[in-house]
């Protein structure tokens, strides 16, 4: 059964999506925005293990692929590793959408997840999605050092050659995110790029204004344009 775009958009009309590339501040901004306005926050990465339990090998083969150790996981050719990451994201998206439909019927939800512009076009309107970007080169140390990635950090450092594992992971993340980074910049979507001068406070302000969450003025902001 195929669900039409207009049906999904209607049932997800209370969901605002914070998406983009790795280490761009999606999780931090989503949580800050939700806390500031009293919204629910949904973290797709945190839901992965639960979704994997609901999945099966036939319909979600990437989500159910097992790796015997860190060497097998991290020493794959980077394009193979990247293809697996992208397939995981595609397979999980159906579970995410079902969760969001249930969560958002009586409240506003800020959703932190990975979307391509094409996927955003399918599930929501442009005024309910913001892409946060960061140049995808050399981000693995930042990725590993995040408190919510401590398990990943421990896993990558359990490899027989952690430096090699991190280099391959860096190459994989750059490969996955480079095309998305460039496509978003060429798209009609509102985006903000993280750099050394970015602050959480300013990013939250720009996102909430784009979404129209400023309590003194309410909904109705037009596009602020890209930076």
PASEBA-1860 file (N, C-alpha, C; in nm, 3 decimals):
! residues 227
1> XXXXXXXX> 0.084/-0.120/0.000/0.000/0.000/0.000/0.088/0.125/0.000 ~ 0.060/0.217/-0.087/0.135/0.342/-0.095/0.055/0.454/-0.028 ~ 0.121/0.526/0.062/0.056/0.639/0.129/0.087/0.765/0.050 ~ -0.016/0.837/0.010/0.002/0.956/-0.071/0.064/1.070/0.012 ~ 0.137/1.157/-0.058/0.208/1.267/0.008/0.114/1.354/0.091 ~ -0.002/1.387/0.035/-0.092/1.479/0.106/-0.146/1.419/0.235 ~ -0.160/1.286/0.238/-0.207/1.219/0.359/-0.100/1.229/0.468 ~ 0.023/1.197/0.433/0.132/1.207/0.530/0.147/1.349/0.583
9> XXXXXXXX> 0.142/1.445/0.495/0.161/1.584/0.537/0.050/1.630/0.631 ~ -0.071/1.582/0.608/-0.183/1.618/0.696/-0.162/1.559/0.835 ~ -0.123/1.433/0.841/-0.107/1.367/0.970/0.020/1.411/1.043 ~ 0.113/1.472/0.971/0.238/1.520/1.032/0.242/1.672/1.045 ~ 0.127/1.736/1.038/0.124/1.883/1.036/0.170/1.945/1.167 ~ 0.174/1.870/1.277/0.223/1.922/1.405/0.368/1.885/1.431 ~ 0.437/1.834/1.329/0.577/1.794/1.344/0.666/1.894/1.270 ~ 0.771/1.940/1.338/0.870/2.029/1.279/1.003/1.955/1.278
17> XXXXXXXX> 1.065/1.950/1.162/1.181/1.865/1.141/1.311/1.946/1.143 ~ 1.404/1.901/1.227/1.540/1.953/1.229/1.628/1.844/1.170 ~ 1.679/1.867/1.051/1.757/1.765/0.982/1.885/1.826/0.928 ~ 1.960/1.750/0.850/2.083/1.803/0.795/2.197/1.704/0.800 ~ 2.319/1.753/0.806/2.437/1.668/0.801/2.489/1.638/0.942 ~ 2.582/1.545/0.949/2.635/1.501/1.078/2.706/1.615/1.151 ~ 2.693/1.618/1.284/2.762/1.713/1.371/2.731/1.858/1.337 ~ 2.609/1.884/1.292/2.569/2.020/1.258/2.489/2.087/1.368
25> XXXXXXXX> 2.461/2.014/1.477/2.387/2.071/1.589/2.241/2.034/1.594 ~ 2.199/1.934/1.518/2.057/1.896/1.512/2.001/1.861/1.649 ~ 2.071/1.775/1.721/2.021/1.728/1.850/2.017/1.841/1.952 ~ 2.124/1.919/1.958/2.130/2.030/2.054/2.021/2.132/2.028 ~ 2.004/2.170/1.903/1.903/2.271/1.868/1.762/2.216/1.889 ~ 1.738/2.091/1.853/1.606/2.032/1.873/1.567/2.032/2.020 ~ 1.659/1.991/2.105/1.629/1.983/2.248/1.611/2.123/2.308 ~ 1.694/2.217/2.267/1.682/2.353/2.318/1.550/2.416/2.275
33> XXXXXXXX> 1.513/2.397/2.150/1.389/2.453/2.098/1.267/2.391/2.167 ~ 1.269/2.260/2.184/1.158/2.192/2.250/1.145/2.236/2.396 ~ 1.258/2.247/2.465/1.254/2.290/2.605/1.204/2.432/2.619 ~ 1.245/2.519/2.529/1.208/2.660/2.535/1.058/2.680/2.515 ~ 0.997/2.599/2.430/0.856/2.619/2.395/0.763/2.512/2.451 ~ 0.816/2.417/2.527/0.733/2.315/2.588/0.682/2.210/2.489 ~ 0.758/2.187/2.382/0.719/2.088/2.283/0.780/1.952/2.317 ~ 0.725/1.847/2.259/0.788/1.715/2.268/0.906/1.711/2.171
41> XXXXXXXX> 1.007/1.632/2.205/1.121/1.615/2.116/1.135/1.467/2.083 ~ 1.163/1.438/1.957/1.177/1.300/1.911/1.313/1.286/1.845 ~ 1.394/1.194/1.898/1.530/1.169/1.848/1.529/1.036/1.774 ~ 1.542/1.039/1.642/1.534/0.917/1.562/1.647/0.819/1.595 ~ 1.767/0.871/1.625/1.878/0.782/1.659/1.849/0.704/1.787 ~ 1.790/0.770/1.885/1.759/0.702/2.010/1.652/0.594/1.992 ~ 1.571/0.607/1.889/1.464/0.510/1.864/1.512/0.389/1.784 ~ 1.637/0.391/1.737/1.681/0.287/1.643/1.673/0.147/1.704
49> XXXXXXXX> 1.722/0.127/1.826/1.723/-0.007/1.885/1.581/-0.061/1.899 ~ 1.488/0.025/1.938/1.348/-0.018/1.949/1.291/-0.055/1.812 ~ 1.324/0.023/1.713/1.277/-0.006/1.577/1.339/-0.135/1.524 ~ 1.464/-0.158/1.559/1.528/-0.282/1.514/1.457/-0.404/1.571 ~ 1.413/-0.395/1.695/1.339/-0.506/1.755/1.207/-0.533/1.682 ~ 1.148/-0.430/1.623/1.023/-0.444/1.549/1.043/-0.488/1.404 ~ 1.166/-0.480/1.357/1.196/-0.507/1.216/1.217/-0.656/1.192 ~ 1.237/-0.691/1.064/1.271/-0.829/1.031/1.375/-0.830/0.919
57> XXXXXXXX> 1.442/-0.943/0.904/1.552/-0.953/0.810/1.507/-0.940/0.664 ~ 1.386/-0.982/0.636/1.337/-0.977/0.498/1.310/-0.833/0.453 ~ 1.239/-0.757/0.536/1.198/-0.623/0.497/1.297/-0.515/0.535 ~ 1.380/-0.541/0.637/1.479/-0.443/0.682/1.616/-0.511/0.697 ~ 1.676/-0.554/0.585/1.801/-0.629/0.594/1.917/-0.548/0.652 ~ 1.927/-0.421/0.620/2.038/-0.342/0.673/2.027/-0.325/0.824 ~ 1.907/-0.298/0.873/1.887/-0.281/1.016/1.919/-0.408/1.094 ~ 1.913/-0.523/1.028/1.934/-0.651/1.095/2.069/-0.714/1.063
65> XXXXXXXX> 2.155/-0.641/0.997/2.288/-0.694/0.967/2.374/-0.693/1.093 ~ 2.439/-0.804/1.123/2.522/-0.817/1.242/2.671/-0.816/1.206 ~ 2.751/-0.761/1.293/2.896/-0.753/1.274/2.962/-0.814/1.398 ~ 3.057/-0.903/1.376/3.113/-0.978/1.489/3.201/-0.893/1.579 ~ 3.261/-0.787/1.523/3.347/-0.701/1.606/3.369/-0.567/1.536 ~ 3.441/-0.479/1.603/3.464/-0.345/1.550/3.547/-0.347/1.422 ~ 3.639/-0.443/1.408/3.720/-0.449/1.287/3.632/-0.477/1.166 ~ 3.542/-0.570/1.177/3.452/-0.603/1.066/3.364/-0.483/1.034
73> XXXXXXXX> 3.318/-0.414/1.137/3.229/-0.299/1.117/3.302/-0.182/1.051 ~ 3.417/-0.144/1.103/3.482/-0.021/1.060/3.579/-0.037/0.943 ~ 3.627/-0.158/0.916/3.727/-0.173/0.812/3.667/-0.212/0.677 ~ 3.535/-0.198/0.664/3.473/-0.217/0.534/3.518/-0.107/0.438 ~ 3.514/-0.132/0.306/3.536/-0.022/0.213/3.437/0.090/0.242 ~ 3.483/0.214/0.235/3.400/0.325/0.282/3.270/0.337/0.203 ~ 3.271/0.302/0.074/3.147/0.310/-0.003/3.047/0.203/0.041 ~ 3.096/0.087/0.076/3.008/-0.018/0.130/2.949/0.025/0.264
81> XXXXXXXX> 3.032/0.082/0.349/2.989/0.134/0.479/2.884/0.244/0.458 ~ 2.909/0.333/0.363/2.816/0.443/0.337/2.682/0.392/0.284 ~ 2.686/0.296/0.193/2.561/0.238/0.139/2.479/0.176/0.251 ~ 2.546/0.110/0.345/2.476/0.047/0.458/2.411/0.153/0.547 ~ 2.482/0.262/0.575/2.426/0.369/0.656/2.301/0.429/0.590 ~ 2.308/0.453/0.461/2.195/0.514/0.391/2.077/0.419/0.384 ~ 2.104/0.289/0.366/1.994/0.192/0.363/1.928/0.181/0.501 ~ 2.009/0.186/0.606/1.954/0.187/0.742/1.856/0.302/0.760
89> XXXXXXXX> 1.896/0.421/0.716/1.811/0.539/0.730/1.681/0.523/0.653 ~ 1.688/0.468/0.531/1.566/0.448/0.452/1.474/0.347/0.518 ~ 1.531/0.239/0.572/1.449/0.136/0.635/1.384/0.185/0.763 ~ 1.455/0.266/0.839/1.400/0.314/0.966/1.293/0.419/0.946 ~ 1.293/0.489/0.833/1.205/0.603/0.815/1.057/0.566/0.834 ~ 1.015/0.451/0.787/0.875/0.411/0.803/0.837/0.399/0.951 ~ 0.926/0.342/1.033/0.901/0.332/1.177/0.892/0.472/1.239 ~ 0.982/0.560/1.198/0.983/0.697/1.250/0.851/0.767/1.220
97> XXXXXXXX> 0.804/0.756/1.097/0.681/0.823/1.059/0.561/0.772/1.138 ~ 0.556/0.641/1.162/0.446/0.587/1.241/0.451/0.640/1.384 ~ 0.570/0.649/1.442/0.585/0.707/1.575/0.535/0.852/1.577 ~ 0.577/0.928/1.477/0.545/1.071/1.475/0.395/1.095/1.457 ~ 0.331/1.014/1.377/0.187/1.029/1.360/0.116/1.011/1.494 ~ 0.157/0.911/1.570/0.096/0.889/1.700/0.127/0.999/1.800 ~ 0.252/1.043/1.804/0.295/1.142/1.904/0.237/1.280/1.879 ~ 0.213/1.314/1.754/0.185/1.453/1.721/0.038/1.489/1.706
105> XXXXXXXX> -0.052/1.396/1.732/-0.193/1.427/1.710/-0.248/1.527/1.812 ~ -0.185/1.534/1.929/-0.235/1.627/2.031/-0.130/1.725/2.081 ~ -0.012/1.728/2.016/0.093/1.820/2.061/0.193/1.842/1.948 ~ 0.268/1.949/1.962/0.374/1.979/1.866/0.497/1.895/1.899 ~ 0.560/1.841/1.796/0.679/1.758/1.812/0.793/1.818/1.730 ~ 0.911/1.829/1.791/1.032/1.866/1.720/1.108/1.736/1.694 ~ 1.130/1.705/1.567/1.191/1.577/1.530/1.333/1.598/1.480 ~ 1.426/1.528/1.543/1.568/1.529/1.507/1.597/1.400/1.431
113> XXXXXXXX> 1.624/1.412/1.300/1.648/1.294/1.218/1.729/1.332/1.095 ~ 1.759/1.231/1.013/1.830/1.253/0.887/1.730/1.241/0.773 ~ 1.720/1.347/0.693/1.635/1.347/0.574/1.714/1.401/0.455 ~ 1.685/1.347/0.338/1.730/1.410/0.215/1.625/1.513/0.173 ~ 1.659/1.607/0.086/1.556/1.699/0.036/1.438/1.627/-0.028 ~ 1.464/1.518/-0.100/1.354/1.442/-0.162/1.262/1.382/-0.058 ~ 1.318/1.330/0.050/1.235/1.273/0.157/1.155/1.383/0.227 ~ 1.217/1.497/0.248/1.145/1.610/0.308/1.027/1.650/0.221
121> XXXXXXXX> 1.047/1.652/0.090/0.941/1.687/-0.004/0.823/1.592/0.009 ~ 0.851/1.466/0.037/0.749/1.362/0.046/0.665/1.375/0.173 ~ 0.726/1.412/0.287/0.655/1.398/0.413/0.608/1.529/0.477 ~ 0.660/1.645/0.431/0.623/1.768/0.500/0.631/1.888/0.407 ~ 0.585/2.001/0.456/0.592/2.125/0.380/0.724/2.197/0.411 ~ 0.774/2.280/0.319/0.902/2.348/0.342/0.906/2.434/0.467 ~ 0.791/2.489/0.510/0.794/2.575/0.628/0.795/2.496/0.759 ~ 0.805/2.361/0.749/0.815/2.279/0.871/0.945/2.198/0.875
129> XXXXXXXX> 1.043/2.239/0.798/1.172/2.169/0.801/1.286/2.268/0.786 ~ 1.390/2.249/0.868/1.513/2.327/0.860/1.630/2.229/0.848 ~ 1.719/2.259/0.755/1.841/2.181/0.740/1.956/2.254/0.809 ~ 2.021/2.185/0.902/2.143/2.236/0.965/2.262/2.166/0.900 ~ 2.357/2.243/0.856/2.469/2.189/0.780/2.603/2.214/0.849 ~ 2.695/2.126/0.820/2.834/2.146/0.858/2.920/2.083/0.751 ~ 3.030/2.148/0.718/3.123/2.088/0.622/3.158/1.948/0.670 ~ 3.134/1.845/0.588/3.143/1.708/0.639/3.282/1.649/0.646
137> XXXXXXXX> 3.385/1.728/0.631/3.522/1.676/0.638/3.570/1.673/0.784 ~ 3.638/1.564/0.820/3.708/1.555/0.949/3.619/1.585/1.070 ~ 3.511/1.508/1.082/3.418/1.532/1.192/3.413/1.418/1.293 ~ 3.491/1.312/1.272/3.475/1.194/1.355/3.508/1.219/1.502 ~ 3.608/1.302/1.532/3.642/1.328/1.672/3.526/1.400/1.741 ~ 3.467/1.497/1.676/3.349/1.564/1.733/3.235/1.465/1.753 ~ 3.216/1.378/1.655/3.109/1.278/1.664/3.132/1.186/1.784 ~ 3.255/1.138/1.800/3.286/1.045/1.909/3.279/1.112/2.046
145> XXXXXXXX> 3.312/1.239/2.053/3.322/1.308/2.182/3.189/1.355/2.237 ~ 3.081/1.338/2.162/2.949/1.377/2.214/2.906/1.282/2.325 ~ 2.851/1.332/2.436/2.810/1.244/2.546/2.711/1.136/2.504 ~ 2.622/1.169/2.409/2.523/1.070/2.367/2.580/0.969/2.268 ~ 2.708/0.980/2.232/2.773/0.884/2.145/2.883/0.807/2.218 ~ 2.872/0.797/2.350/2.977/0.730/2.427/2.990/0.582/2.390 ~ 2.877/0.516/2.361/2.883/0.375/2.321/2.957/0.360/2.188 ~ 2.928/0.450/2.094/2.998/0.446/1.966/3.147/0.472/1.984
153> XXXXXXXX> 3.181/0.568/2.069/3.321/0.600/2.096/3.394/0.479/2.153 ~ 3.330/0.409/2.246/3.391/0.290/2.305/3.409/0.181/2.200 ~ 3.308/0.167/2.113/3.313/0.065/2.009/3.425/0.092/1.909 ~ 3.437/0.215/1.861/3.540/0.244/1.760/3.679/0.230/1.820 ~ 3.694/0.261/1.948/3.824/0.248/2.013/3.857/0.104/2.049 ~ 3.761/0.013/2.034/3.788/-0.129/2.057/3.845/-0.197/1.932 ~ 3.849/-0.125/1.820/3.908/-0.179/1.698/4.057/-0.205/1.719 ~ 4.112/-0.299/1.642/4.255/-0.331/1.657/4.343/-0.213/1.617
161> XXXXXXXX> 4.293/-0.126/1.532/4.365/-0.005/1.492/4.265/0.111/1.494 ~ 4.244/0.176/1.610/4.145/0.283/1.619/4.169/0.399/1.523 ~ 4.296/0.429/1.496/4.326/0.539/1.403/4.274/0.505/1.264 ~ 4.300/0.384/1.220/4.248/0.340/1.089/4.096/0.340/1.088 ~ 4.035/0.292/1.197/3.889/0.290/1.206/3.832/0.431/1.196 ~ 3.893/0.526/1.265/3.843/0.664/1.262/3.865/0.728/1.125 ~ 3.977/0.697/1.061/4.001/0.752/0.928/3.898/0.700/0.828 ~ 3.867/0.572/0.836/3.768/0.515/0.745/3.629/0.570/0.774
169> XXXXXXXX> 3.598/0.590/0.902/3.469/0.647/0.940/3.458/0.791/0.892 ~ 3.567/0.867/0.904/3.570/1.003/0.852/3.540/1.006/0.703 ~ 3.605/0.917/0.629/3.586/0.911/0.484/3.442/0.872/0.450 ~ 3.387/0.782/0.530/3.249/0.738/0.507/3.151/0.851/0.532 ~ 3.165/0.920/0.645/3.074/1.029/0.678/3.084/1.143/0.577 ~ 3.205/1.172/0.532/3.222/1.276/0.431/3.153/1.236/0.301 ~ 3.167/1.110/0.263/3.105/1.061/0.140/2.953/1.066/0.150 ~ 2.897/1.025/0.264/2.752/1.025/0.284/2.697/1.167/0.284
177> XXXXXXXX> 2.768/1.258/0.350/2.713/1.391/0.373/2.748/1.494/0.266 ~ 2.851/1.468/0.185/2.894/1.568/0.087/2.783/1.599/-0.014 ~ 2.725/1.497/-0.074/2.619/1.521/-0.173/2.498/1.587/-0.108 ~ 2.463/1.542/0.012/2.348/1.603/0.082/2.376/1.750/0.113 ~ 2.497/1.779/0.158/2.539/1.916/0.189/2.522/2.005/0.066 ~ 2.569/1.958/-0.047/2.563/2.038/-0.170/2.420/2.048/-0.223 ~ 2.344/1.937/-0.214/2.207/1.939/-0.264/2.117/2.032/-0.184 ~ 2.136/2.034/-0.053/2.054/2.123/0.031/2.081/2.268/-0.006
185> XXXXXXXX> 2.207/2.301/-0.027/2.240/2.440/-0.060/2.179/2.483/-0.193 ~ 2.155/2.388/-0.282/2.096/2.419/-0.411/1.943/2.410/-0.410 ~ 1.887/2.364/-0.299/1.743/2.339/-0.291/1.667/2.464/-0.248 ~ 1.537/2.450/-0.239/1.452/2.562/-0.193/1.441/2.567/-0.041 ~ 1.504/2.473/0.029/1.486/2.463/0.173/1.571/2.564/0.249 ~ 1.519/2.604/0.364/1.591/2.693/0.455/1.702/2.613/0.522 ~ 1.822/2.669/0.522/1.934/2.600/0.585/2.023/2.700/0.659 ~ 2.092/2.647/0.759/2.190/2.722/0.835/2.316/2.637/0.844
193> XXXXXXXX> 2.430/2.700/0.823/2.556/2.625/0.828/2.632/2.657/0.955 ~ 2.676/2.551/1.022/2.754/2.567/1.145/2.900/2.598/1.110 ~ 2.955/2.698/1.177/3.097/2.728/1.164/3.151/2.768/1.300 ~ 3.274/2.818/1.304/3.338/2.849/1.433/3.270/2.964/1.506 ~ 3.190/3.042/1.435/3.122/3.155/1.499/2.978/3.124/1.540 ~ 2.930/3.003/1.510/2.793/2.967/1.541/2.774/2.950/1.691 ~ 2.657/2.987/1.740/2.620/2.961/1.878/2.485/2.892/1.880 ~ 2.461/2.815/1.985/2.332/2.748/1.999/2.220/2.851/2.008
201> XXXXXXXX> 2.244/2.957/2.086/2.140/3.057/2.109/2.095/3.122/1.978 ~ 2.192/3.161/1.895/2.156/3.228/1.769/2.088/3.130/1.673 ~ 2.137/3.007/1.669/2.075/2.908/1.579/1.932/2.881/1.621 ~ 1.909/2.865/1.752/1.772/2.844/1.800/1.684/2.962/1.762 ~ 1.735/3.084/1.779/1.657/3.204/1.744/1.618/3.204/1.596 ~ 1.712/3.172/1.509/1.683/3.173/1.366/1.585/3.063/1.328 ~ 1.600/2.945/1.390/1.508/2.835/1.360/1.368/2.866/1.409 ~ 1.356/2.918/1.531/1.223/2.946/1.583/1.154/3.058/1.505
209> XXXXXXXX> 1.229/3.154/1.456/1.169/3.258/1.374/1.123/3.201/1.240 ~ 1.202/3.112/1.183/1.159/3.052/1.057/1.032/2.970/1.076 ~ 1.026/2.895/1.186/0.907/2.815/1.215/0.790/2.900/1.265 ~ 0.819/3.025/1.305/0.713/3.110/1.356/0.679/3.085/1.501 ~ 0.777/3.046/1.581/0.753/3.014/1.721/0.775/3.131/1.816 ~ 0.808/3.248/1.763/0.830/3.365/1.849/0.698/3.400/1.918 ~ 0.696/3.389/2.051/0.570/3.403/2.125/0.511/3.543/2.116 ~ 0.595/3.643/2.088/0.543/3.779/2.083/0.474/3.810/1.951
217> XXXXXXXX> 0.500/3.726/1.850/0.443/3.755/1.720/0.365/3.638/1.661 ~ 0.386/3.517/1.718/0.309/3.403/1.672/0.357/3.353/1.537 ~ 0.277/3.262/1.480/0.310/3.206/1.349/0.301/3.314/1.241 ~ 0.359/3.288/1.128/0.340/3.376/1.015/0.465/3.437/0.958 ~ 0.584/3.397/1.008/0.705/3.447/0.948/0.720/3.391/0.807 ~ 0.769/3.471/0.716/0.807/3.419/0.586/0.947/3.365/0.592 ~ 0.995/3.315/0.480/1.131/3.263/0.474/1.231/3.373/0.505 ~ 1.327/3.342/0.589/1.430/3.440/0.622/1.540/3.442/0.518
225> XXX> 1.537/3.347/0.427/1.645/3.336/0.330/1.762/3.261/0.389 ~ 1.851/3.214/0.307/1.967/3.141/0.354/2.080/3.236/0.391 ~ 2.163/3.196/0.486/2.270/3.284/0.533/2.374/3.307/0.425
END
